[in-house]
Amino acid sequence: MNITKEEIIRQTNEALKKEFELSDAQLTPQANLKDDIGLDSLDAVDMVVVLEQKFHINIRQGYDLRSIVTLQNLYDFIEKIAQESAQKNQ
């Protein structure tokens, strides 16, 4: 899967807006997922499922999701997983 950073941001924001009824104004790279966006631990599980489906990746096993605090952390994380997935599939 070869995807640009801009596409990751666009698709992630689109998925989060749809799943959690968020506005564009809430979805800034520095937004804190818990404090600014209001996602709790159950929402985080839903977010993982939605993003796995959106990007056709598996992010549950072997990754420390606690390090994801902001949307920028999330974008970077998805980019890393997508790159690892693409390398495995070559």
Secondary structure, 3 states (H helix, E strand, C coil): CCCCHHHHHHHHHHHHHHHHCCCHHHCCCCCECCCCCCCCHHHHHHHHHHHHHHHCCCCCCCCCHHHCCEHHHHHHHHHHHHHHHHHHCC
